[in-house]
Protein backbone atom coordinates (compact mmCIF):
# COMPACT_ATOMS: atom_id res chain seq x y z
CA UNK A 1 0.00 0.00 0.00
CA UNK A 2 1.14 3.56 -0.72
CA UNK A 3 0.46 5.52 2.44
CA UNK A 4 1.37 8.99 1.11
CA UNK A 5 2.65 9.87 -2.35
CA UNK A 6 4.82 12.77 -1.11
CA UNK A 7 5.36 15.04 1.91
CA UNK A 8 2.97 17.51 0.33
CA UNK A 9 0.37 14.80 0.00
CA UNK A 10 0.89 13.92 3.68
CA UNK A 11 0.43 17.55 4.70
CA UNK A 12 -2.79 17.88 2.71
CA UNK A 13 -4.38 14.60 3.74
CA UNK A 14 -3.51 14.97 7.40
CA UNK A 15 -4.95 18.49 7.36
CA UNK A 16 -8.13 17.07 5.81
CA UNK A 17 -8.64 14.98 8.96
CA UNK A 18 -7.83 17.87 11.28
CA UNK A 19 -4.11 17.34 11.99
CA UNK A 20 -1.94 20.33 11.08
CA UNK A 21 1.70 19.45 10.45
CA UNK A 22 4.96 21.26 9.84
CA UNK A 23 7.31 20.29 7.02
CA UNK A 24 9.47 18.01 9.17
CA UNK A 25 6.50 16.02 10.44
CA UNK A 26 4.97 15.64 6.99
CA UNK A 27 8.30 14.53 5.52
CA UNK A 28 9.04 11.92 8.18
CA UNK A 29 5.46 10.66 7.99
CA UNK A 30 5.80 10.20 4.25
CA UNK A 31 9.15 8.42 4.62
CA UNK A 32 7.84 6.03 7.29
CA UNK A 33 5.27 4.78 4.81
CA UNK A 34 7.51 4.88 1.74
CA UNK A 35 10.43 3.06 3.40
CA UNK A 36 8.32 0.73 5.51
CA UNK A 37 10.19 1.73 8.67
CA UNK A 38 8.75 2.28 12.14
CA UNK A 39 8.46 5.88 13.28
CA UNK A 40 9.60 6.74 16.81
CA UNK A 41 8.10 10.01 18.07
CA UNK A 42 9.49 11.56 21.25
CA UNK A 43 8.41 14.67 23.10
CA UNK A 44 6.54 15.94 26.14
CA UNK A 45 3.06 14.68 26.91
CA UNK A 46 0.25 16.31 25.00
CA UNK A 47 2.04 17.56 21.88
CA UNK A 48 0.17 15.34 19.42
CA UNK A 49 2.27 12.17 19.22
CA UNK A 50 -0.62 9.74 19.61
CA UNK A 51 -2.89 12.00 17.55
CA UNK A 52 -0.48 11.76 14.62
CA UNK A 53 -0.92 7.97 14.54
CA UNK A 54 -4.69 8.40 14.67
CA UNK A 55 -4.54 11.00 11.92
CA UNK A 56 -2.51 8.70 9.64
CA UNK A 57 -5.12 6.02 10.28
CA UNK A 58 -7.98 8.32 9.31
CA UNK A 59 -6.19 9.93 6.36
CA UNK A 60 -5.29 6.58 4.79
CA UNK A 61 -8.51 4.71 5.52
CA UNK A 62 -6.64 2.20 7.69
CA UNK A 63 -7.48 0.45 10.95
CA UNK A 64 -5.71 1.29 14.19
CA UNK A 65 -4.24 -1.41 16.44
CA UNK A 66 -3.05 0.15 19.68
CA UNK A 67 -0.76 -1.28 22.33
CA UNK A 68 -0.85 0.95 25.41
CA UNK A 69 2.39 0.37 27.27
CA UNK A 70 2.84 0.26 31.02
CA UNK A 71 5.37 -0.93 33.56
CA UNK A 72 5.48 -4.73 33.65
CA UNK A 73 4.00 -5.25 30.19
CA UNK A 74 5.04 -8.69 28.97
CA UNK A 75 4.82 -10.96 25.95
CA UNK A 76 1.49 -12.47 27.02
CA UNK A 77 -0.22 -9.07 26.99
CA UNK A 78 1.60 -7.60 24.00
CA UNK A 79 2.14 -10.48 21.60
CA UNK A 80 0.20 -13.68 22.26
CA UNK A 81 -0.65 -16.30 24.86
CA UNK A 82 -2.26 -19.70 24.89
CA UNK A 83 -5.80 -20.23 26.09
CA UNK A 84 -4.83 -22.49 28.98
CA UNK A 85 -8.39 -23.03 30.22
CA UNK A 86 -9.52 -24.20 26.80
CA UNK A 87 -6.44 -26.41 26.46
CA UNK A 88 -7.14 -28.01 29.83
CA UNK A 89 -10.73 -28.73 28.85
CA UNK A 90 -9.49 -30.38 25.66
CA UNK A 91 -7.07 -32.57 27.61
CA UNK A 92 -9.75 -33.51 30.12
CA UNK A 93 -12.15 -34.41 27.32
CA UNK A 94 -9.48 -36.59 25.70
CA UNK A 95 -8.67 -38.27 29.02
CA UNK A 96 -12.26 -39.38 29.36
CA UNK A 97 -12.09 -41.05 25.93
CA UNK A 98 -10.29 -44.39 26.31
CA UNK A 99 -9.59 -44.52 22.57
CA UNK A 100 -7.60 -41.24 22.58
CA UNK A 101 -3.83 -41.12 23.03
CA UNK A 102 -3.18 -38.23 25.44
CA UNK A 103 0.37 -37.83 24.08
CA UNK A 104 -0.95 -37.10 20.63
CA UNK A 105 -3.44 -34.59 22.01
CA UNK A 106 -0.63 -32.71 23.70
CA UNK A 107 1.65 -32.73 20.69
CA UNK A 108 -0.79 -32.19 17.86
CA UNK A 109 -3.98 -30.56 19.02
CA UNK A 110 -3.75 -28.05 21.85
CA UNK A 111 -0.99 -25.86 20.38
CA UNK A 112 -2.96 -24.82 17.30
CA UNK A 113 -4.68 -21.70 16.03
CA UNK A 114 -7.82 -22.72 17.89
CA UNK A 115 -6.11 -22.12 21.22
CA UNK A 116 -4.06 -19.03 20.30
CA UNK A 117 -5.03 -15.69 21.84
CA UNK A 118 -3.54 -12.88 19.77
CA UNK A 119 -2.57 -9.58 21.36
CA UNK A 120 -1.96 -6.23 19.60
CA UNK A 121 1.51 -6.92 18.15
CA UNK A 122 0.59 -10.26 16.61
CA UNK A 123 -2.80 -8.94 15.54
CA UNK A 124 -1.15 -6.13 13.55
CA UNK A 125 1.38 -8.51 11.96
CA UNK A 126 -1.31 -10.90 10.77
CA UNK A 127 -3.69 -8.35 9.29
CA UNK A 128 -3.89 -8.09 5.51
CA UNK A 129 -5.86 -4.82 5.54
CA UNK A 130 -4.06 -1.44 5.84
CA UNK A 131 -3.13 -1.16 9.51
CA UNK A 132 -1.50 1.43 11.74
CA UNK A 133 0.20 -0.16 14.76
CA UNK A 134 0.54 2.32 17.62
CA UNK A 135 2.91 1.32 20.44
CA UNK A 136 2.04 4.11 22.83
CA UNK A 137 4.38 5.36 25.58
CA UNK A 138 7.02 2.70 24.99
CA UNK A 139 9.30 4.40 27.52
CA UNK A 140 7.05 3.08 30.31
CA UNK A 141 8.22 -0.49 29.60
CA UNK A 142 11.55 -2.06 30.47
CA UNK A 143 14.56 -3.02 28.36
CA UNK A 144 13.39 -6.63 28.15
CA UNK A 145 10.23 -5.54 26.40
CA UNK A 146 12.28 -3.54 23.90
CA UNK A 147 14.04 -6.81 23.06
CA UNK A 148 10.66 -8.32 22.24
CA UNK A 149 10.04 -5.51 19.78
CA UNK A 150 13.31 -5.94 17.88
CA UNK A 151 12.30 -8.96 15.78
CA UNK A 152 9.00 -7.32 14.89
CA UNK A 153 10.55 -4.00 13.95
CA UNK A 154 13.45 -5.56 12.04
CA UNK A 155 11.71 -8.25 10.01
CA UNK A 156 8.02 -7.71 10.68
CA UNK A 157 7.65 -11.26 11.84
CA UNK A 158 6.89 -13.14 15.04
CA UNK A 159 8.27 -16.52 16.07
CA UNK A 160 5.94 -18.80 18.02
CA UNK A 161 7.86 -21.96 19.02
CA UNK A 162 4.84 -24.23 18.67
CA UNK A 163 3.69 -22.81 15.30
CA UNK A 164 6.84 -21.43 13.67
CA UNK A 165 7.50 -18.00 12.22
CA UNK A 166 4.60 -15.78 11.19
CA UNK A 167 5.63 -13.07 8.72
CA UNK A 168 3.57 -9.98 7.97
CA UNK A 169 1.39 -10.33 4.89
CA UNK A 170 1.28 -6.53 4.63
CA UNK A 171 3.56 -4.26 6.63
CA UNK A 172 1.69 -2.06 9.07
CA UNK A 173 2.52 1.62 9.50
CA UNK A 174 4.23 1.48 12.90
CA UNK A 175 4.31 4.44 15.29
CA UNK A 176 6.07 4.27 18.65
CA UNK A 177 5.61 7.18 21.05
CA UNK A 178 7.75 8.13 24.02
CA UNK A 179 7.51 10.90 26.59
CA UNK A 180 11.29 10.50 27.09
CA UNK A 181 10.97 9.48 30.75
CA UNK A 182 13.92 7.15 30.12
CA UNK A 183 16.47 6.64 27.38
CA UNK A 184 15.45 4.01 24.86
CA UNK A 185 18.03 1.49 23.66
CA UNK A 186 20.18 2.21 20.65
CA UNK A 187 19.08 -1.10 19.12
CA UNK A 188 15.47 0.07 19.14
CA UNK A 189 16.28 3.54 17.86
CA UNK A 190 18.41 2.13 15.04
CA UNK A 191 15.39 0.35 13.59
CA UNK A 192 13.25 3.48 13.50
CA UNK A 193 12.95 6.83 11.83
CA UNK A 194 12.94 9.55 14.47
CA UNK A 195 10.76 12.59 15.04
CA UNK A 196 10.86 14.96 17.99
CA UNK A 197 7.64 16.84 18.64
CA UNK A 198 7.65 19.82 20.98
CA UNK A 199 5.09 22.43 21.86
CA UNK A 200 4.34 24.41 18.69
CA UNK A 201 5.21 28.02 18.03
CA UNK A 202 2.54 30.52 19.00
CA UNK A 203 1.21 31.03 15.47
CA UNK A 204 0.98 27.27 14.88
CA UNK A 205 -0.77 26.64 18.19
CA UNK A 206 -3.25 29.43 17.51
CA UNK A 207 -3.95 27.88 14.12
CA UNK A 208 -4.49 24.45 15.73
CA UNK A 209 -6.82 25.86 18.39
CA UNK A 210 -8.95 27.88 15.98
CA UNK A 211 -9.23 24.90 13.64
CA UNK A 212 -10.62 22.84 16.53
CA UNK A 213 -12.67 25.65 18.07
CA UNK A 214 -13.80 27.77 15.11
CA UNK A 215 -16.10 29.96 17.26
CA UNK A 216 -13.11 31.36 19.13
CA UNK A 217 -12.21 34.80 17.81
CA UNK A 218 -8.63 35.55 16.88
CA UNK A 219 -8.06 38.10 19.63
CA UNK A 220 -9.10 35.70 22.37
CA UNK A 221 -7.11 32.90 20.73
CA UNK A 222 -4.00 35.09 20.81
CA UNK A 223 -4.54 35.88 24.48
CA UNK A 224 -5.01 32.20 25.30
CA UNK A 225 -1.85 31.12 23.46
CA UNK A 226 0.16 33.85 25.17
CA UNK A 227 -0.99 32.77 28.64
CA UNK A 228 -0.36 29.09 27.88
CA UNK A 229 3.18 29.95 26.75
CA UNK A 230 3.77 31.77 30.03
CA UNK A 231 2.44 28.79 31.99
CA UNK A 232 4.81 26.45 30.17
CA UNK A 233 7.75 28.57 31.25
CA UNK A 234 6.93 27.90 34.91
CA UNK A 235 8.24 24.87 36.80
CA UNK A 236 4.97 22.95 36.87
CA UNK A 237 4.27 19.29 37.57
CA UNK A 238 2.30 19.13 34.33
CA UNK A 239 2.70 21.80 31.68
CA UNK A 240 -0.43 22.53 29.62
CA UNK A 241 -0.74 20.28 26.57
CA UNK A 242 -2.22 21.29 23.24
CA UNK A 243 -5.32 19.27 24.11
CA UNK A 244 -5.70 21.30 27.31
CA UNK A 245 -5.29 24.53 25.36
CA UNK A 246 -8.18 23.40 23.18
CA UNK A 247 -10.22 22.49 26.28
CA UNK A 248 -9.55 25.94 27.69
CA UNK A 249 -10.74 27.54 24.45
CA UNK A 250 -13.97 25.52 24.61
CA UNK A 251 -14.38 26.53 28.25
CA UNK A 252 -14.16 30.20 27.33
CA UNK A 253 -16.76 29.73 24.60
CA UNK A 254 -19.11 27.88 26.97
CA UNK A 255 -18.82 30.66 29.57
CA UNK A 256 -19.14 33.37 26.89
CA UNK A 257 -15.88 34.95 28.03
CA UNK A 258 -14.67 37.53 25.51
CA UNK A 259 -11.53 38.75 27.26
CA UNK A 260 -8.93 36.62 29.05
CA UNK A 261 -8.22 39.02 31.89
CA UNK A 262 -6.94 38.08 35.35
CA UNK A 263 -10.38 37.23 36.69
CA UNK A 264 -11.17 35.02 33.67
CA UNK A 265 -7.85 33.20 33.96
CA UNK A 266 -8.28 32.56 37.67
CA UNK A 267 -11.84 31.27 37.35
CA UNK A 268 -11.05 28.89 34.49
CA UNK A 269 -7.53 27.76 35.37
CA UNK A 270 -8.82 24.28 36.20
CA UNK A 271 -9.40 23.67 32.50
CA UNK A 272 -5.69 23.84 31.77
CA UNK A 273 -3.83 23.02 35.02
CA UNK A 274 -4.61 19.77 36.82
CA UNK A 275 -2.54 20.01 40.01
CA UNK A 276 -3.35 22.29 42.96
CA UNK A 277 0.32 23.17 43.36
CA UNK A 278 0.51 24.17 39.69
CA UNK A 279 -2.52 26.43 40.03
CA UNK A 280 -1.05 28.03 43.16
CA UNK A 281 2.26 28.62 41.40
CA UNK A 282 0.53 30.09 38.34
CA UNK A 283 -1.55 32.45 40.48
CA UNK A 284 1.57 33.55 42.34
CA UNK A 285 3.93 33.84 39.36
CA UNK A 286 1.42 35.48 37.04
CA UNK A 287 0.22 37.69 39.88
CA UNK A 288 -3.40 36.75 39.39
CA UNK A 289 -6.11 38.02 41.71
CA UNK A 290 -7.96 35.39 43.73
CA UNK A 291 -11.55 35.77 44.83
N, C-alpha and C positions, 0 to 999 in steps of 0.2 A: 504494500500500500504506500502511496505517496502522501505523506502527512501534510507538508506544505511545499509549494513549488519554488518558493524563494523567501527571503526575509521580508520582502514587501508584502507578499501573500500572507505570511504569518501575521504581520502587523494588522492588515486589513481584516482578516478573518477572526482574529482574536478580539479586535475592536467591535466587530459585529455581534459578539456574544458578551460585550460589556467589559472586556479586559484591555486596558490601555497600556501599551508597552513602549519602552524606549528602543533605540536601535540595537543595543547590545542584547537585550532580552529576545527580541524578534530574531536576531541572527542565530543565537545559540539554540533557540527553539527549533528553527528550521534545520540546523545542523544535526540536532539530536535525532530528528526523524530521517533526514537524508543519509546519515552515516550509521543509523541503527545503534547508537550508543546511548547508554543511560545518562541522564542529566542530573547532576547533584547541585541543589540550590541551597546555599547557606545564607543566613542573615537573621536579624532579630525577629522575635515573634510578631506576627501581624503585619508583615510587609507584602503579603500576597504570594507566598511560596506555594502553599496548598491550592490557592485559587488559580494559579497558573496551570496546574495539572488539570483542574476542573474545566478551565477555559479551553485547553487543548482538546479535552474530551468532547465538549460541546461543539467546538469549531469544526472538528473532523468527523462528527457523527459516530464517535466510538463509544465504548462502554468503559466505565471506570471500575477497576478492582483496587481496593484500598487496604493496605496493611498499616494499621495504627500501631506504632511501636511504643514499647514501655519497658521498664526495667524488669528483667527476668524473662522476656519473650524468648521462646525456644522453638525448636524445629516442629514440635507437635502443633503449635498454634500458628506458625507462620507457613509451613510447607505442607505437611501431611501427617496423619496418624492412622492407625488401624482401629477399626471398630471392634474393640475387644469384647464387648458384651455380645455382639452378634456372632463373633467367632466362637465364643464359649457356647452359645446356644447351638451352633452348628456341630461342635464337638460332642455336646451332650446328646443331640439327636442321633448322631452317628453311633455313639456308645450304646444306645438303646437298641440299635439294629445289629443283631448278631452276624449278619452277612457282610457288614462293612468293616474294612480294615482301617482302624484308627490312624495308623501310620500314613496311609495314603491320603486320608482327610487332611492331616496336618501338612503334608508336603504339597498337595496339589489343589486344595480347595479353599482354604481359609485365607491364604495370601493372594487374593485375586481382586479385580476391580470392584467386585460386589462388596468387599469389606473395606475399601479404601475411602477415607474421609479427606477430601482435598481442602487445603487452606489457601489463603490468598495467593501466595507465590506459585504454587502448583496450578491453581486455577487459571492464573494469567498465562502461564506457559502453555497450557493445553488448549486455550481458546483459539479458534480459527477466525473469529470475527475481529475487526479492529478493536484493540484494547489498550487503554492507558493503565499502567501499573503504578500506583502511588505508594511508595514506602515512606510514610510520614513520620518525621521526627526520629530519624535513624540514630541520632546522637544519644537517645535515651537508652539504647541497647548496649550490650557489652561487646568486647572484641571478638568473643566466640561467635556471636551472631553475625558479625561482619564476615567471618570465615564462611558461614553458611551461604552468604550472598555471593561469594566470589565465583562459584561455578555457574550460578545463574547469570550473573552480569558478564562473565567472560564468554560463555558458550551458549547461553540461553537454553540450558538443559538441566534436568534434575535426575539424579541417580537414586533409584529406590532398590535396595539390595534384592528384594524378593521379586521385583518385576523387571529390573534392568534400567536402562537409561531412557528417559522421555525427553525428546528434543522438541523445541517450539515449532509448531506448524507455521506460525506467523509471528514475527517478533513484535512484542508489545512496545509501546512508547513508555519507557521507564523514567519516572521522576522520583528522586530521593530528596527529601528535605531535611535540613538540620538547622537548629537554632544555635549551633556552635557552643553548646554547653561543655563539650569535650572535643578533643582533636580526633578526627577520624583517621583510620590507618592509611598509609600511603598505598597499600595494595588496593584498597577500595577506591581511593581517589584516582588511581592510575587507570581504572576501567571506565571512568566517567568523564563527560564534559562538565565544566564547572561554571556556575553562575553565582555571583554574589548580589543579593538584593538588599538594599538599604531603604531607609525612609526616603521618599521622593523629594525632589526640590519643591519649593512652595507652589510654583506655577503648575507643576504636574499634579500635585496633590489636590489643588483647587479644581483642576480639570476632572480628576477622578471623582471628587465629591459631588460636583455639579452634574456629572453624568449619572450618578446614582441617585441624587436628590435634585431633580430638575427644578423644583419649586423654590429652591434656595437662591436668593438673589446674589449677584456677584460681590456686592459690598460686604454682605454678611459672611459669604464664603471666604473672602480675604481676611476678615477679622478672625474667623474660626481657625484658619490655617496659621495665622500669625501666633495666636495663643497656643495652639498645639505645638508649634515649633519651640516656643518658650518653655512649655512643659517638658519637652524632650531634652532640653538642656539641663534640667534639674536632676539631681541624684535620686531617682524614684525607684521603688521596687519594680514597678511595671510601667514603662513609658507607654503613652497612648499609641495604639496601632492605627493603621488606616481604617480598619473596620470600626474602631471606636470613634474616629473622626466622623465617619459616615453616620454612626448612631447619634452622635452629638448634633449633627446637622438636622437629622430627623426629629430630634428632641426640640430643637429651636422652632422648627416648622409646627410641630404639634402644639407648642405653647404660644405660638404666634409672636415670638420674640423677633424684633426687627433690628435690634442693636445689641451687640455683645459687650455690654458695659460690665463694670465690676459686679453689680448686683446680679446680672444675668449669668455671669460666669459662676459665681458662688452658688446660686440656686440650682444650677444644672451640672455641676462638676462631677456628680455621680455617674453621669453618662459616659464619662471619658476616663476617670480615675477610679480604680476598684480596690484601693487600700486606704484605710483611714489615715495612716501615716503619710501617704502620698498627698491626700487632700489637704492635710494640715500643713505639709511643707509647701504646697502650691499656694495656699492662702497666705502663708507667711512670706514666701519669696516674691510672689507677685503683688504683695501688699493689697490683698483683696479685703473688702469690708465684710464682716460676718454680721448676721442678724441676731 
